Amino acid sequence: EAGADTAGSAREIAAQKRLGVAAICSKLAAKRYGLEILATGIEDNKFNFTRFFILGKGVNDLKIPKPKTSIVFAVSDKPGSLVAALQEFGTRNINIIKLESRPRRRTVAPGFNYLFYLDFEGHHSDPPAAAALMALLESCAFLKLLGTYDSAPTIREIVDDTDSDVVLDPALMQI
Protein backbone atom coordinates (compact mmCIF):
# COMPACT_ATOMS: atom_id res chain seq x y z
CA GLU A 1 0.00 0.00 0.00
CA ALA A 2 1.47 3.34 -1.02
CA GLY A 3 1.39 6.37 1.24
CA ALA A 4 1.56 10.06 0.41
CA ASP A 5 5.00 10.38 2.00
CA THR A 6 7.31 8.38 4.27
CA ALA A 7 6.81 10.34 7.50
CA GLY A 8 3.06 10.52 6.87
CA SER A 9 2.93 6.77 6.43
CA ALA A 10 4.79 6.28 9.71
CA ARG A 11 2.40 8.66 11.48
CA GLU A 12 -0.62 6.85 10.03
CA ILE A 13 0.63 3.39 11.06
CA ALA A 14 1.36 4.61 14.58
CA ALA A 15 -1.95 6.45 14.96
CA GLN A 16 -4.00 3.48 13.74
CA LYS A 17 -1.85 0.99 15.70
CA ARG A 18 -1.70 -1.23 12.63
CA LEU A 19 0.03 -4.51 13.42
CA GLY A 20 1.94 -6.44 10.77
CA VAL A 21 2.44 -3.27 8.72
CA ALA A 22 5.73 -1.39 8.24
CA ALA A 23 6.78 1.94 6.82
CA ILE A 24 10.00 2.93 5.13
CA CYS A 25 10.87 6.14 6.92
CA SER A 26 13.66 8.07 8.58
CA LYS A 27 14.92 7.23 12.05
CA LEU A 28 13.63 10.62 13.12
CA ALA A 29 10.07 9.72 12.00
CA ALA A 30 10.27 6.30 13.70
CA LYS A 31 11.44 7.94 16.92
CA ARG A 32 8.82 10.69 16.73
CA TYR A 33 5.93 8.22 16.27
CA GLY A 34 7.22 5.53 18.62
CA LEU A 35 7.79 2.88 15.97
CA GLU A 36 10.25 0.00 16.19
CA ILE A 37 13.08 0.12 13.65
CA LEU A 38 13.23 -3.27 11.90
CA ALA A 39 16.11 -2.59 9.49
CA THR A 40 18.48 0.25 8.62
CA GLY A 41 20.65 0.97 5.61
CA ILE A 42 18.13 -0.30 3.04
CA GLU A 43 18.71 2.64 0.69
CA ASP A 44 20.69 2.07 -2.48
CA ASN A 45 22.70 5.29 -1.96
CA LYS A 46 23.99 5.90 1.59
CA PHE A 47 24.10 9.68 1.10
CA ASN A 48 20.62 10.01 -0.40
CA PHE A 49 18.42 12.78 0.97
CA THR A 50 15.23 14.56 -0.05
CA ARG A 51 14.34 18.22 0.30
CA PHE A 52 10.88 19.68 -0.11
CA PHE A 53 9.91 23.19 -1.13
CA ILE A 54 6.64 25.08 -0.83
CA LEU A 55 6.21 27.41 -3.77
CA GLY A 56 3.88 30.34 -4.05
CA LYS A 57 3.44 33.73 -5.67
CA GLY A 58 3.69 37.03 -3.89
CA VAL A 59 5.31 38.15 -0.69
CA ASN A 60 5.53 35.81 2.27
CA ASP A 61 5.27 37.66 5.59
CA LEU A 62 6.09 34.63 7.73
CA LYS A 63 9.04 35.00 10.07
CA ILE A 64 11.79 32.57 9.05
CA PRO A 65 14.07 31.45 11.92
CA LYS A 66 17.20 30.71 9.81
CA PRO A 67 16.58 32.30 6.39
CA LYS A 68 18.49 31.23 3.31
CA THR A 69 18.02 32.87 -0.09
CA SER A 70 18.61 31.36 -3.53
CA ILE A 71 19.28 33.36 -6.69
CA VAL A 72 20.42 32.66 -10.24
CA PHE A 73 22.42 35.20 -12.23
CA ALA A 74 24.66 35.64 -15.26
CA VAL A 75 27.60 38.01 -15.57
CA SER A 76 29.17 39.50 -18.67
CA ASP A 77 31.86 37.37 -20.30
CA LYS A 78 34.88 39.40 -19.23
CA PRO A 79 37.64 38.93 -16.63
CA GLY A 80 36.67 39.88 -13.09
CA SER A 81 32.91 40.06 -13.63
CA LEU A 82 32.14 37.04 -11.41
CA VAL A 83 34.51 38.28 -8.69
CA ALA A 84 32.84 41.69 -8.76
CA ALA A 85 29.41 40.06 -8.36
CA LEU A 86 30.55 37.93 -5.43
CA GLN A 87 32.18 40.92 -3.74
CA GLU A 88 28.74 42.53 -3.48
CA PHE A 89 28.04 39.91 -0.79
CA GLY A 90 31.46 39.94 0.88
CA THR A 91 31.58 43.70 1.35
CA ARG A 92 28.19 43.50 3.10
CA ASN A 93 29.29 40.62 5.36
CA ILE A 94 26.82 38.18 3.76
CA ASN A 95 27.87 34.54 3.90
CA ILE A 96 27.62 32.68 0.57
CA ILE A 97 26.92 29.03 1.32
CA LYS A 98 26.65 27.60 -2.19
CA LEU A 99 27.82 28.59 -5.66
CA GLU A 100 27.25 26.39 -8.71
CA SER A 101 27.75 27.14 -12.38
CA ARG A 102 25.76 25.69 -15.25
CA PRO A 103 26.61 26.19 -18.92
CA ARG A 104 24.05 27.85 -21.14
CA ARG A 105 24.40 27.71 -24.91
CA ARG A 106 24.73 31.13 -26.46
CA THR A 107 22.03 32.09 -28.92
CA VAL A 108 23.98 34.78 -30.79
CA ALA A 109 27.53 33.42 -30.97
CA PRO A 110 28.97 29.91 -30.79
CA GLY A 111 29.99 28.53 -27.41
CA PHE A 112 28.60 28.84 -23.92
CA ASN A 113 28.14 31.34 -21.16
CA TYR A 114 27.26 30.42 -17.60
CA LEU A 115 24.42 30.78 -15.16
CA PHE A 116 25.44 30.90 -11.50
CA TYR A 117 23.20 29.48 -8.79
CA LEU A 118 24.00 31.04 -5.43
CA ASP A 119 22.62 30.53 -1.91
CA PHE A 120 23.37 32.96 0.90
CA GLU A 121 22.48 33.22 4.56
CA GLY A 122 19.80 35.79 5.25
CA HIS A 123 16.51 37.06 3.91
CA HIS A 124 16.42 38.85 0.57
CA SER A 125 14.65 41.80 2.20
CA ASP A 126 17.31 42.32 4.91
CA PRO A 127 18.95 45.70 4.12
CA PRO A 128 22.44 44.28 3.35
CA ALA A 129 21.00 41.53 1.14
CA ALA A 130 18.63 43.94 -0.62
CA ALA A 131 21.55 46.27 -1.34
CA ALA A 132 23.66 43.38 -2.71
CA LEU A 133 20.80 42.27 -4.97
CA MET A 134 20.24 45.82 -6.22
CA ALA A 135 23.95 46.08 -7.05
CA LEU A 136 23.72 42.78 -8.96
CA LEU A 137 20.71 44.09 -10.88
CA GLU A 138 22.82 47.03 -12.02
CA SER A 139 25.89 45.00 -13.00
CA CYS A 140 24.73 41.53 -14.09
CA ALA A 141 23.35 40.46 -17.44
CA PHE A 142 20.58 38.51 -15.66
CA LEU A 143 19.33 38.08 -12.07
CA LYS A 144 16.40 36.13 -10.70
CA LEU A 145 15.40 35.69 -7.07
CA LEU A 146 14.39 32.05 -6.65
CA GLY A 147 13.21 32.50 -3.08
CA THR A 148 13.93 32.77 0.61
CA TYR A 149 13.18 29.86 2.91
CA ASP A 150 14.14 28.35 6.24
CA SER A 151 17.48 26.56 6.26
CA ALA A 152 17.32 22.84 6.90
CA PRO A 153 18.53 21.83 10.35
CA THR A 154 21.98 20.34 10.46
CA ILE A 155 22.35 16.60 10.93
CA ARG A 156 23.78 17.28 14.42
CA GLU A 157 20.57 19.12 15.35
CA ILE A 158 18.44 16.12 14.33
CA VAL A 159 20.37 13.04 15.38
CA ASP A 160 21.60 11.77 18.74
CA ASP A 161 25.37 11.63 19.20
CA THR A 162 24.96 7.95 20.07
CA ASP A 163 23.52 7.05 16.65
CA SER A 164 26.33 5.02 15.06
CA ASP A 165 24.61 4.67 11.66
CA VAL A 166 24.76 8.39 10.89
CA VAL A 167 27.82 9.88 9.22
CA LEU A 168 28.71 13.20 10.85
CA ASP A 169 31.73 13.99 8.69
CA PRO A 170 31.08 17.51 7.26
CA ALA A 171 33.05 16.63 4.13
CA LEU A 172 30.40 14.02 3.27
CA MET A 173 27.30 15.99 4.27
CA GLN A 174 25.15 18.34 2.22
CA ILE A 175 22.76 20.71 3.88
N, C-alpha and C positions, 0 to 999 in steps of 0.2 A: 504494500500500500504506500503510495507516494504522499508526502506531506508538502506543505507550502515552502517550508525551510527547515533546516536541521534543528535549530534551537526551538522553533515552534513545535516540531514533532516531539522533541523531548518534553516540552512543557505539557503537551496534550497527553502523552503516555503517562506522565506523572500525575496529572490532574484526574485522569480517568482510572488510575490504578490498574492499567491493563497488564495482565500477567501473560507471559509467553510472547511478548512483543518487545522489540528493541528499536532503538533509534541510532543512526550514525550522527554523532554530534561532537562538539568540542568538550574537553574536560571541564571547562568553565560551565557549560550548560548542564552537564551531568551533575556537577557539584551544586549548582544553583537549584536544580529541581529534585535533588536527593536520589538520583538514579545510580545504580551499580554500574561500574565500568567493566564490561566483559572482555574487551580487547582494545589494545592501543596500537598505533603504528600501522593501520590498515590502508593508509593513503598510498598512492603510487609515486608521490613526490613529497619527500619529507619536509620541504620548505614551502609547501603550497599554502596559500592563504587567500581569503576572499574579503573584498571591501565592498560596501554598499553605499550608494549615494542617493539622496533625495533631491530631485531637481524641481525647480519651479521658476516662474517668471516673477519679476518685480523685486522689490526690496524686502529683505527679511529682517524684521526688527528684533528677533530673538537674541538674547545674550548668549554668546558662545564662550565657554570657559577657556579653551585653549585654541584660539582661531588660527587657521592656516589658510592661505590664499593661493590659488593656482591661476596662472596666466599663460598665454602663448603669444609669442612675438617674433618678428623678423627684423633684422638690422640690415643696413645697406652693405653691399659686398665690397668693403674697403677695410684696410688694416685699422685695428683699434675700435671698430664700431661695437663689437660685442663687449669689450672691456668697458667702454664708456657706458653702455647700458647697465652692466652689472654694478658699476660704481655708483649709480643712482641709489642702489640699496645700501651699499657699504657706507657711503657718506652720511646716511640717515640712520645708521646703526640697526639695520634690518637684516636679520639672519636668513640667508638663502639656504633652504634645506634640500632642494633638489634642482638639478639642471640637466635636461636631456635635449639632444638635438635630433631632428628628423629631416632627412633630405626632402626637398620639394622640387619637382622638375620645373624648370623655367618655361614660361610660355612664349617669351619673346626671343631669347637667345638659347643656343644649346647649353647643356649642362644643368647644374643644380644650384639652388640656394637653400638655406636652412631655416626651419622653424625651430624656435627654442621654447621648450615647456619648462616653466619655472614655478616652484613652490617656495613661499616664504612664510615665516612666522609672523602672525599678526592679521588684523582685519583690514580689508582694502579701504575702509573709511577712516582708519586711524590717520591722524594728520601726517605723520612721516610716510606712511604707505601711500596715501593719496597724493602727496607731493612727488614721490618716486614714480608713480603711475602717470601723473601729468607730464613729468619730464620725459618719460618713455613715449608718450603720445606725441610729443614735439620732435623727438629725434628718431624714432623707429619707423620702418616702412609699414609695419602692421602691429597692432596690439589688440588682444581680446582678453577680457577678464572672464575666466571660466567659473570662478566662484570662490566664496569663503565658507569654510565649514570647520567643525570641531576636529582637532587632531585626534587620531586614534590613540588610545592609551598604549604605553609601552608594554612589552611583554612582562617586564618586572612588576608593573602595576597590576597585572592580571593574575599571574601565576605565583604559587608558593615557592619559596626558596628550596623546599624539600622535594619538589617535583623533578625527578631525575630524567624524565623523558623529554623535557623541554630544553632546547639549546638556547643558552643566554649569551652566546658569543656575538657581540655587536657587529662583527665583520660578516656574519652570516644572516643577520636579521634585516628585514625591511619594514619600515613603519610608515 
